[in-house]
Amino acid sequence: MLLLVSWYASAADRALQDLSGTAQPTAPGFIEDYQSPGDLTVLSSVANLSGITYNWVADQYVTVHQNQYCRYDAQFNELFCGSLACGDCEDIFFLGTADGMYEYALVEEGGSEGSVAIVQAPISTHNLRLDQETVQWLTYANTAGGDSGEGVAFDGVSDTFYVCIEDPQMQVLSFARPAHDDDLSFADGSLSVTEVLSHAQLSAVLGAGADLSSCYFHEFTGRLWLMSHLAHNISDIDFSGVLHGQIELPVSQFEGFTFNHDFSQLIVVSEPNLYQVYHAADLIFEAGFD
């Protein structure tokens, strides 16, 4: 099957441009297109691997390992690992560039509250640290009772974040990215947080014993791809809780996933330091603009 996916460039795509102004492909294909997985392979020299994202400007992958991060080239060769200065970071998403800096969102579950941190890294050093004054904290929940954020996704058209909560609550929360750099919190009402997928909806699709370990927002379909390491799958689910597709994963503790530069590869990562590539060789991308 051949799937035609177009590129587009509009005002809403400000985070989908590289430094030269080249538009990037904005979404993967259908979930069932990703087949023929390679072997599980050691990726990192660092354990506690829990999230991965692709920086299309640098053509590098960036992973999080609780309190550390690592960078890899397009062939998954390790380039650098260093301290993230994070209590317990679980996932990472590359947002694009802003003011000549790389910009990432990280979900942090350590401490008494769950937060998404928006972090800028200098292009010259690509140094990521959460103890900088410029980090913006968006606190979405009190983590007591199971509100532990495991994955973060972003809709660049509507500027909306999605956070998937692990278990036992197993839900998806959303909130808008503010147009300013001030810290916001649900506690004082400055951050408005909405439950977009409930425990009941997700349990009906994934099973009562499932969890959520990562998520991705598909901008063409307007649906979420949700990874469960306990159910061993990635599911394409809309906001009514309807399942639109699913791929099975091996029995391993999968914690995060991302795509390569043209979305022909789905890369999944597993504890303690493994990765696996699913291929969609029949995808064709056509350059075009709105």
C-alpha positions in Angstrom: 0.0 0.0 0.0 1.3 3.5 -0.9 0.3 6.3 1.4 0.7 9.9 0.1 1.5 12.4 2.8 1.8 16.1 2.0 4.0 18.7 3.6 2.6 22.1 4.5 3.7 25.5 5.6 1.4 28.1 7.3 1.4 30.5 10.2 0.4 27.6 12.6 3.6 25.7 11.6 6.1 28.0 13.4 7.5 25.1 15.3 7.8 22.9 12.2 10.4 24.9 10.4 14.2 24.4 10.7 16.7 27.2 10.8 16.8 27.5 7.0 13.1 27.8 6.8 12.5 24.4 5.2 9.1 22.8 6.1 9.3 19.4 7.8 6.9 16.5 7.3 4.3 17.0 10.0 2.9 13.5 10.7 3.5 9.8 10.4 1.4 7.4 8.3 -1.2 5.0 9.6 -0.2 3.0 12.6 -0.5 -0.3 10.7 2.1 0.8 8.1 4.9 0.3 10.7 5.9 -3.3 10.4 9.0 -5.5 9.9 10.7 -4.5 13.2 14.4 -5.0 13.6 16.0 -6.6 16.7 16.0 -5.1 20.1 19.5 -3.5 20.3 21.5 -1.7 22.9 21.2 2.0 22.3 22.8 3.7 25.3 25.6 3.5 27.8 23.2 4.9 30.3 20.3 2.9 32.0 16.8 4.1 33.0 16.0 4.9 29.4 12.4 6.4 29.4 11.9 8.7 26.5 13.2 9.7 23.0 12.6 12.5 20.5 14.0 13.5 17.1 15.5 16.9 16.6 15.1 17.4 12.8 17.2 20.6 12.8 20.3 18.9 14.3 19.4 15.5 12.7 19.9 13.9 16.1 17.9 11.8 18.6 17.7 12.9 22.2 16.8 10.6 25.0 16.0 11.0 28.7 17.2 8.7 31.5 15.6 9.9 34.7 18.2 12.5 35.6 20.3 12.3 32.5 20.0 12.9 28.7 21.9 11.6 25.7 22.2 12.7 22.1 22.7 10.3 19.1 23.3 10.9 15.4 20.9 9.6 12.7 22.6 6.1 12.8 22.1 5.9 16.6 25.7 6.4 17.5 26.1 8.0 20.9 27.4 11.6 20.8 27.1 12.9 24.3 25.5 12.1 27.7 25.2 14.5 30.6 23.2 15.6 33.6 19.7 16.8 33.0 19.3 18.2 36.6 15.8 16.6 36.8 14.2 14.8 39.7 12.6 12.1 37.5 12.1 13.0 33.8 10.1 10.5 31.9 9.6 11.8 28.3 10.9 14.5 25.9 9.5 16.2 22.8 11.4 18.5 20.4 9.3 21.6 19.8 11.5 23.4 17.3 13.7 26.5 17.5 13.0 29.8 19.2 15.3 32.8 19.5 18.2 30.8 18.1 17.8 28.0 20.6 16.6 24.4 20.5 13.4 24.0 22.4 12.2 20.9 24.2 9.3 19.9 26.4 10.0 17.4 29.2 7.5 15.7 31.5 8.7 15.4 35.1 7.1 13.2 37.7 9.4 13.6 40.7 8.3 15.4 43.8 4.8 16.2 44.9 3.6 17.7 41.6 3.7 16.6 38.0 5.0 19.2 35.5 6.0 19.9 31.9 9.2 21.9 31.6 9.9 23.9 28.5 13.6 24.0 28.1 15.9 25.9 25.7 19.3 24.5 24.7 21.9 26.7 23.0 22.5 25.5 19.4 26.3 25.8 19.9 26.4 23.4 22.9 23.0 21.6 22.8 23.2 21.6 26.6 20.0 20.6 28.3 19.5 21.4 32.0 16.3 21.9 34.0 18.0 24.0 36.7 18.3 27.1 34.5 16.3 30.3 35.2 14.9 30.3 31.7 13.0 27.0 32.2 9.2 27.4 32.1 7.3 25.1 34.5 3.7 24.1 33.7 2.4 22.2 36.7 -0.6 20.1 35.7 -1.5 17.9 38.8 -0.6 16.8 42.2 1.1 13.4 41.6 -0.3 11.8 44.8 -2.8 9.1 43.9 -1.4 8.1 40.6 -1.1 11.3 38.6 2.4 10.4 37.4 3.2 11.8 34.0 4.9 9.3 31.7 4.6 10.9 28.3 4.2 14.3 26.7 2.8 15.1 23.2 2.2 18.4 21.5 -0.2 19.7 18.9 1.7 22.5 17.2 -1.4 23.8 15.3 -3.5 24.5 18.5 -0.5 24.9 20.8 -1.8 22.1 23.1 0.1 19.8 25.3 -1.0 16.2 26.2 0.3 14.3 29.2 -0.3 10.6 29.6 -0.7 9.4 33.1 0.8 6.0 33.9 -1.3 4.1 36.4 -3.3 3.3 38.4 -5.3 6.4 37.1 -4.4 5.9 33.4 -5.7 9.0 31.8 -4.7 11.7 29.4 -4.7 15.4 30.4 -4.4 18.4 28.2 -3.6 22.1 28.6 -2.8 25.0 26.3 0.8 26.2 25.9 0.8 29.9 27.1 2.0 32.7 24.8 4.3 33.9 27.6 7.2 32.4 29.6 5.7 32.6 33.1 5.4 29.5 35.2 1.7 28.3 35.6 0.0 25.8 37.9 -3.3 24.1 38.2 -3.2 24.8 41.9 -3.8 28.5 41.6 -6.0 28.2 38.5 -3.4 29.9 36.2 -3.2 26.6 34.2 -6.5 25.1 33.0 -6.2 21.3 32.8 -8.7 19.1 31.1 -9.1 15.3 31.1 -9.4 14.3 27.5 -9.3 10.5 27.9 -10.5 8.9 31.1 -9.5 5.7 32.9 -12.8 4.1 31.9 -12.3 4.9 28.2 -8.7 3.7 28.1 -9.4 0.6 30.1 -12.2 -0.3 27.6 -9.7 -0.2 24.8 -6.4 -1.3 26.4 -7.6 -3.6 29.2 -7.9 -3.1 32.9 -4.3 -4.2 33.5 -2.7 -1.7 31.0 -0.8 1.4 31.6 0.4 4.4 29.6 4.1 5.0 29.0 4.3 7.5 26.1 2.2 9.4 23.7 2.3 11.2 20.3 -0.3 13.6 18.7 -1.0 12.9 15.0 -1.7 16.3 13.5 -3.3 14.9 10.3 -5.8 12.7 12.0 -6.2 14.7 15.3 -5.7 11.5 17.3 -3.3 10.2 19.9 -0.9 7.3 19.6 -0.6 5.8 23.1 2.1 3.4 24.2 1.5 0.8 26.9 4.4 -1.3 28.2 2.1 -3.6 30.2 -0.2 -4.2 27.2 2.8 -4.3 24.8 1.3 -2.2 22.1 0.9 1.3 20.6 -2.7 2.3 19.9 -4.3 5.0 17.7 -7.1 6.3 19.8 -9.4 9.3 19.2 -10.8 11.6 21.9 -14.0 9.6 22.1 -12.1 6.6 23.1 -12.4 4.8 19.8 -9.5 2.5 18.7 -8.5 3.1 15.1 -5.4 0.9 14.9 -2.8 -0.9 16.9 0.6 -2.5 16.6 1.9 -5.1 18.9 5.3 -4.8 20.7 7.5 -7.5 22.1 7.3 -8.3 25.8 9.7 -5.6 27.0 9.4 -2.5 29.1 8.8 0.0 26.3 8.8 3.6 27.6 9.0 5.9 24.6 8.9 6.3 20.9 9.6 8.8 18.1 10.1 8.9 14.3 13.0 9.6 12.0 13.3 12.6 9.6 10.7 11.4 7.0 8.5 9.3 9.3 9.5 6.1 7.5 10.8 4.7 10.7 9.2 4.3 14.1 11.8 4.1 16.9 10.7 2.6 20.2 12.9 2.5 23.3 12.8 0.2 26.3 14.3 -0.1 29.7 17.1 -0.4 30.6 18.8 0.9 27.4 17.4 -0.7 24.3 15.8 0.4 21.1 14.0 -1.2 18.1 13.0 0.2 14.7 9.8 -0.4 12.8 9.8 0.3 9.1 7.2 1.8 6.8 9.1 1.4 3.5 6.1 2.1 1.3 5.5 5.7 2.6 5.9 8.4 0.0 6.2 12.1 0.9 5.2 14.8 -1.6 6.4 18.3 -1.2 3.6 20.8 -1.3 2.2 23.8 0.5 -1.2 25.2 1.5 
